Amino acid sequence: MNLFSFLVATNIDLPMSLYDYTAISITGDTLSMQEFSGKKILIVNVASSCGYTSQYADMQSLHEKYSDYIAVLGFPSNNFFRQEPGTNEEINKFCKREFGVTFTMFEKIHVKGKKQHPIYQWLSNKKLNGWNSKPPSWNFCKYLIDENGNLIKFFNSKVNPLDSSIVNLIIENE
């Protein structure tokens, strides 16, 4: 019996891929995470009125410089001291006007708590992702996914999107 058969037979939760999930874009389209396969993915919970909001500019720079290797995905959330009070339309306009955002943005979601979005359930449940149990502790936490949809690294809010610890993981093996 191989390991997969053993895990299924013993009813142990199997880690799933990010590619098993969908999310609604900030403009209302349903997007499968499968659309980003073959590239690394940086998932960031974002907010417009946070001390880290300026990281939008660096997320955009990362997107522009390394778009052949990575998809940058922004998930607005109002979970931390109501620092994202706007509607999806207001958030979208703000991001484009203030930071020229062209990377993929999603509708405002919950990244923690009882209404936590399924993608963030996957990101913060080691039974689903294979190793990590850290939910976002603040706005602009970052999760790096490999080209096969597996979670490979968590970065707290203080780590800038252009930090070498992120960039080196993006360009390794390229």
C-alpha positions in Angstrom: 0.0 0.0 0.0 1.5 3.4 -0.9 1.4 6.4 1.4 -1.6 8.1 -0.4 -3.7 4.9 -0.2 -2.7 4.6 3.5 -3.7 8.2 4.2 -7.1 7.8 2.5 -7.7 4.4 4.1 -7.0 5.8 7.6 -9.1 8.9 7.0 -6.3 11.3 7.6 -6.9 14.8 6.2 -4.8 15.3 3.0 -3.3 18.6 2.2 -5.0 20.2 -0.7 -3.7 22.5 -3.3 -4.5 26.2 -3.6 -5.7 25.3 -7.1 -8.8 23.6 -5.5 -10.2 27.1 -4.7 -11.9 30.0 -6.4 -12.4 33.6 -5.3 -14.4 36.6 -6.6 -12.3 39.4 -8.2 -12.8 42.9 -7.1 -14.8 43.5 -10.3 -17.1 40.5 -9.6 -15.6 37.7 -11.7 -15.1 34.3 -10.3 -11.5 33.2 -10.7 -10.1 29.8 -10.2 -6.7 29.7 -8.5 -5.8 27.2 -11.2 -5.5 30.2 -13.6 -2.3 31.1 -11.8 -0.7 27.6 -12.1 2.9 27.4 -13.4 3.9 30.5 -11.5 4.6 31.2 -7.9 1.8 33.2 -6.1 2.1 35.8 -3.4 -1.2 36.2 -1.5 -1.4 39.4 0.6 -4.3 40.6 2.8 -4.4 44.3 2.1 -6.0 47.4 3.6 -6.2 51.0 2.5 -5.8 52.7 5.8 -2.9 50.8 7.4 0.6 51.8 8.3 1.7 49.2 5.7 -0.6 50.5 2.9 2.5 51.9 1.1 3.4 48.2 0.4 0.9 48.4 -2.4 3.6 50.2 -4.4 6.1 47.5 -3.8 3.6 44.8 -4.6 3.0 46.6 -7.9 6.8 46.8 -8.6 7.1 43.1 -7.8 4.3 42.3 -10.2 5.9 44.4 -13.0 9.4 43.2 -12.5 8.7 39.5 -12.0 5.3 38.8 -13.7 6.9 36.0 -15.7 7.5 34.1 -12.4 4.9 35.3 -10.0 1.2 36.3 -9.7 0.6 38.9 -7.0 -2.9 38.6 -5.5 -4.4 41.2 -3.1 -7.3 40.3 -0.8 -8.8 43.4 0.9 -9.9 42.7 4.5 -11.5 44.9 7.2 -10.5 42.4 10.0 -7.8 44.5 11.7 -9.2 47.7 13.4 -11.5 48.5 10.5 -8.6 49.7 8.3 -10.4 48.7 5.1 -13.8 50.3 5.4 -14.4 50.9 1.6 -16.6 49.0 -0.8 -15.0 46.9 -3.5 -15.5 49.7 -6.0 -13.9 52.3 -3.6 -11.0 50.0 -2.9 -10.4 49.3 -6.6 -10.4 53.0 -7.4 -8.1 53.8 -4.5 -5.5 51.1 -5.5 -5.5 52.3 -9.2 -5.3 56.0 -8.3 -2.8 55.9 -5.5 -0.5 53.0 -6.6 -1.3 52.2 -10.2 -2.3 48.6 -9.2 -2.6 46.2 -12.1 -2.0 43.0 -10.2 -5.1 40.9 -9.5 -7.3 42.2 -6.7 -10.2 40.3 -5.1 -13.4 41.3 -3.3 -13.2 42.3 0.4 -13.2 39.1 2.5 -12.6 37.9 6.1 -9.1 36.6 6.6 -9.8 35.3 10.1 -12.7 34.4 12.4 -15.9 32.6 11.8 -16.5 34.1 8.3 -12.9 33.3 7.2 -12.7 32.9 3.4 -11.9 29.3 2.3 -8.6 30.4 0.8 -7.5 31.8 4.1 -8.8 28.7 5.9 -6.5 26.7 3.6 -3.6 29.1 4.2 -3.9 28.9 8.0 -4.8 25.2 8.6 -1.9 22.8 8.5 -4.3 19.9 7.9 -5.2 21.5 4.6 -1.9 23.1 3.5 0.5 20.6 5.0 2.4 22.7 7.5 1.2 26.2 8.4 -1.3 27.1 11.1 -0.6 30.9 11.2 -3.5 33.1 10.2 -2.7 36.7 9.3 -1.7 38.6 12.4 -2.2 42.0 10.7 -2.8 43.6 7.3 -0.2 42.8 4.6 0.8 39.3 5.8 2.2 37.4 2.9 1.9 33.7 1.8 4.1 32.3 -0.9 2.7 29.5 -3.0 4.9 27.4 -5.4 4.2 26.7 -9.1 2.3 23.5 -8.1 -0.2 25.2 -5.7 1.7 24.3 -2.5 2.2 26.7 0.4 5.9 27.2 0.9 6.4 30.3 3.1 4.7 32.8 5.4 5.9 36.4 5.8 4.6 38.8 8.4 3.5 42.3 7.7 6.9 43.8 8.3 8.5 41.9 5.4 8.4 44.1 2.4 7.2 42.4 -0.9 10.6 43.4 -2.5 12.7 42.0 0.4 15.4 39.6 -0.8 13.8 36.8 1.3 10.8 36.9 -1.0 12.5 37.8 -4.3 15.1 35.1 -3.9 12.4 32.4 -3.5 10.6 33.8 -6.6 13.6 33.7 -8.9 15.2 30.5 -7.6 15.4 27.8 -10.3 14.6 30.4 -13.0 
